[in-house]
Amino acid sequence: MGGHAPIDQEAVAHILAPFGTSRTLPGDAYRSAELFAWEQTEVFASTWVCLGRTADLLAPGVLRAVAHGGEEILLACDGDGAMRAFSNVCRHRGHPLLEVGPPVTVRQIRCPYHSWAYRFDGSLRTASPQTDDFDPADWPLVPIQSEEWLGWLFVDMSGVAAPVPAVTGSLGDVLAPYEPERLVGAARHEYVVAANWKLVAENYHECYHCTSIHPALCEVSPPDSGYDLEPDGLWCGGTMTLKDHAVTMSLTGASGGVPFRALPPGAERTVLYVHLLPSLLISAHPDYVMTHRLEPLDAGHTRIECDWLFPPETLAADGFDPAYAVDFWDITNREDWGACERVQRGAAGRGFGQGPLSSWESTIYQLHSVLGRAYQGLGLHPPAYVGSARRVDART
């Protein structure tokens, strides 16, 4: 890591105090452009970050350029299905190889400026004319470490992060009953929220606010239900349970799909909410998985890509319509975004200070423990676990 963050270190110490005495993030954590730039380098570019579902991004013989953290990444999938990622920059004079946008089917990677051509493995194929001592082997594309995990594509801009399974720890086992690798996207909404990415993440990790702003949610899931999970990787989260009449999170509690085929006993009454830091939120219901992928734009704005994923047998059913899940969460999302935007405005007020966390906000403390240690220059480490204080433990 590149040293401590440009934020008041005394405030950071208050963040890391034991749960029950700790304080929330200071206002600068949400407003400072300098801290935002530090986070882009020391948080988002120092570990694995999700770019989306692999099947949505790539197919054999396809290239796609995506924007990520102020840079552009060229994704390539050869005819055999081997996926690679490169810096989207020609090695000649730096022209982007492909414009950011939808995928294109091509036979080679060709720079549109001087026609340097590369193979899908990044090696330089042709660059004419050149001097006699020019060796194409010296000028491959600059690779970016990439890995697929449970159907999602991740990149590590640092090139030194541990393999994805080492970073995610037991999260793969937690998600295994939902078989994420076989799920198919049925709907997507994109939002731009006028709030810092951490406000969005904090809001996700507590239902203390649910009775105030989420009447539809409270009709199908008690806000004081569930428990925190104990993370052993760079993730945090917990569960909530469904009310007796509800079989999933929808406006009526009814499902328009079918339950996941491998759910263990009790999971059919549970909704799982987990955050793979820094930017992927995974909400696993008994019959669908919803994700929020956070893309920080600046200190006060976050783009959010929300996907609804279903098993293939659900999508193949006659008359299937994902609206029962999409409509419920679009309403809830917009309620959340409004609250986050109002807190972003409040963070600029002279009355804003570091407040206490409720006993229902222990998952936020986990998130803060990761950020606080990173702000101290100690790198990214698994959260501090404080038990199931967040909600009533549904297992008892």
N, C-alpha and C positions, 0 to 999 in steps of 0.2 A: 504494500500500500504506500501511497505517497504522502505520509504524514497525516497529522490530525486535520480535521475539516475546518473551514473558515466559519466557525460558530463558537459562541461563548462556551468555553469548556466547563465553567462552573454550572451552567445550565445543563450540560451533558451529564455531569455528575448527579444532578437531581433526577434526570431521566433514569439513571442506572441504580438509584437507591432501591432497597428491597421493596417488593410489591406491597402496597398499603401505605408506604411513605414516599414512593416515587412521584414524579411530576410529569406532566405532558410535555410535548415538544414546545420550545419557544417560538414566537412569531416568525423569527428569521428563518426557521426551518421550512416555512411555507412561502416566504416572500423573497428570499435572498437569491439574486441571480448568480452571485459568486458561489453560494453553496450548491445551487442547482448544477452549475458547471462541474463542481467537484464530484457530485453524485454521479453525473454522467460518466466520469472517468473511473472513479473509485468504487462505485456500486454496479452500475449497469454495464460497464466495459471490463469488469474484473471477474465476472462469473458467467454462467450460462443464462441466456435470455431467450425466451420463446418468440419465434417469428410467426407462429401460426400452425395450423394443421398441415402436415406434409402433403396430403392429397390435394389440398386447396392451392398449394404453392407450386407444385412440380408434377411432371409426368415424364416418362422416357422421351428423350430427344428435345427437351424443353429448357429454355433459359428464362430467368426472371430476375429483374433488379428490384430491390426493396430498399427503402430508407430505414436507417436504424441509428439512433443516437448521434445524429449530425453527419453520418457517413452513409455511403451506398454500398450494398452487398450484392454481388452477382451470384445467384443460385443456378447451378447447372445439374442436369440429370441426363446421363448418357443413355444410349439405347438399351443397355443392360440394367438400367435402373439405379446405377451408382450415383449417389448425390454428393456434390461438393459445393463449397462456398468460397468465393474469392472477393478481394477488394475490387470494386467495379471501376477499375482504372487501367487503362492501357499502359504497358511498361515503356512505351516510346515517349510520348509527351503528355501523358496524363488525361487524355480524353476519356469520358465515360464510355464504356463498351456498349451499354444498353440503357435506354431511358427507363426510369422507375415507372412501373405500370404493369399491365397484364402480361402473362407469359407469352412467349413466342416459340414456335417450332422452327428449328434451324439445324443445319448439318455441322456448323462450326461456329466458334465465337470470333466475330470480325469487328475490329474497331472501325467506326464509320468515318474517322478522320483521315488516316493514312493506310487503312486496309491491312494493318497487322492482323494476322489470323492465328487463333489459338485452338487447340483441341479441348474437348470437354474435361480432360484431366488438368488443364491449365498450362500445358506445355506449348511453347511457341511453335507454330507450324510453318508460317511464311512471313517474311519481312524483307521485301525487296525495294530498291537495291541497297546493299550494305557493303562495307569494307571487307577485304579478304579475311581479316582475322575475326570477323563477327561470328559468334557461336550462338545459335538459337537456344541451346540448352542453358545459357546464362540468363535468359530473360523470360522465365515463366511468370504467370500471374501470381500475385501475392495471395497465398491461401489464408482462409479464416477457418478456425476449428469449428466443425459442425457435427451434430449428432442428433439422431432421431430417438425419441423416448415416448413410448405409449401413443404413437401417432402424431406427436407434436415435434416440430423441427426447432432445434436450439442452436445458437451460435455463441462462441466465446471469443470476444474481440481481443482478449489478452493473450490467448494461445497457451496459457499455463494452468488453467483451471483443471481440477481433477475430473475424471470422467463423470458424466451425468449421474449414473447410478450411485456413485460415491457422494455426490452432492445432495441427491434426493433422499438418501437413506432408506427408511422403511416406507416412504410415501408410495412407492410402487406397489407394495403389498397392501397398503390401505385402499388404493384405488383398484386393485386387481378384480374384485367382484363386479366392477362396472365394465370391465374389458374395454378400456378406452381405445386401444389400438384398432378395434373393429368398428367403432362408431362412425356415423356419417352425419355431416352437417345438414340440417334441414332449414335453418334460418340464421340470418346474421343482421344485427343492427350495429351501426357505428354512431358514436356520440363524441362530441367535443365538449368537455366540462371545464368551466372557468374556475378550476381549483387545482392545487398542487396534488401530485400523484399520491402523496402520503395521506392526505385527507381522504381520498377515495379508499385507500387500503385500510385506514383506521375505521372508517364507517362500515366497511365490510366485516370487520372483526368484532362487532358488538351489536346486540339487539336491545341495548339499553334505550335506544331511541324509538324502538318499533311501535310501542303503544302511542307515541306522539305523532308519528308521521306515516305509519304503514297499517291502516285499518284492514285492508284486504289480507295482508300477511298474517295479522293476528287472528283472523277468522279460521285459518287452517293450521297454524303452528304457534304454540305458546311461546312467547318471547323469553320466558324464564326456564326453558327446557334445555336439555342437552348438557354436554360437558366438553372440556378442552382435551385435545389429544396431546400426547407427549412426543414432541418431535425429536428425531435424532439426525436430522439433516437441515438444509437451509429452507425450512418451511414451518408453518404454524397453522393452527386451525382447530376446528371442533365440530360438534354436531348440534342439531336441533331435532325435536321430534314432531310428529304430525298429530293433530287432534283426532279423536276417535272416528269422526265422520270422513276424514280426508285420507286419500291414498297417495296424494302427491301435492305439490305446490301449484295450485291453479285457483282461479277465481271461485270455483265451486268446491274444490277439493277432489274433483273427479279427474280421472286420467283419460287421455285420448290415445294412449299407447299401450304397451305391454311391459310388465316388470322385467328387469334384467334377470337373465336366466341363472346367474351364479350367485345371487345374493345370499349371504348367510342369515341364519335366524335373527330377527330383530331389525335387520337393515331395511326391511320393507316398511318400517315405521319411522325411518330416520332419514334426515337430509344432512349430507356431509359438506362442510365448507372449509376448504383449505387454500392456502396461499403459498405457492412456490415462489420464493423471493428471487428477484425483486418484483416481477410484473405479471405473473399468471395466477388468476383466481379460479379455482375449480369447485363448482357446486354440483355435487352428485346426488340426484334424487332417485327414488326407487325405479323410475321409468325413463329418465333422461339426464343428461349432464349438460350444465350450462357453464360457459367459461367467460371471464372478462380478461382481456389482454390489455394491459396498461402501457401506453406509449407517452411518456412525458414530452411535452412540446416546449414548455418553458416553466418558470417557477410558478406561474399562475394558470396553466392550462394543461389538460391531459386528454389525449385521444383514447377512446375506449372501444375496443372491438369485442362485441358480445356475440357468442355463438351458442346455438342450441344443437346438441348432438344426440342422436338416437341410434339404437341397434338396427341393423338392416331389416330384420323381420318386422319392425314397427313401420318403417318406411314402405315396405312392400304390402302392407295391409290395405285393403280396399277402403277408400274414403279417408285415409289418414290426413290429418291437418294439425300441424304443430302449434296452431294459434292458442290452444289451451295453455301451453307453457309460455309461449312468446308474449301473449297479451298480459298475463299476470306479471311477468318480470319486467316488461317494458314500463308498466305503471310503477312498479316498485323501484326500478332503476331511476326513473325520472324524479320520483320523490327523494331518492338518495342524492342524486346530482344537485337538486335544488338546495338541500341541506349543506352539502359540501361547498357549494358556491357561496352560501351565506357565511359559513365559517371562514372561507378564504377572505371575504370582505372584513369580517370581524378581526382577523389576524393583523390587519393593518391599523386597527384602532389603538389608541393609547391605553385603553383599559385591558388589552389582551395580555395575559401573563401565563405562566406555567401553572396549570391547575392540577387537582388531585384526580386519580383514576378511581372509578367506582369498582366495587367488588365484581361487577358484571363485565369489567373491561380487562380481564387478565390476559386475553389474547392480544389486545393492543400492547400490553406490557411486553409480551414476547416479541412482537414486531419492534418495539422501541429498544429492547435489549440488543437486537441485531444492529439497529441503526446507531445506537449510542456507542457501542464498541467500535463500529466502523468510524464514527466521528472522532474517536480517540486515536485513530490511526492503527487499530489492532486488526483490521481486516474483517471479512465476513465469516461469522461462525453461527452454529445452530442457536436458536433462541434459549433464553432462560425459561425453564418450565416451573410454574408455581402451583401446579395441581389444578383440580377442576373447580376453582373458585368462580369461574365465569358465570356458571349457571348451576341450577340444581342438577346433580348427577343422575341422569335418567336410568343408570344401571342399578340403582339401589331401590 
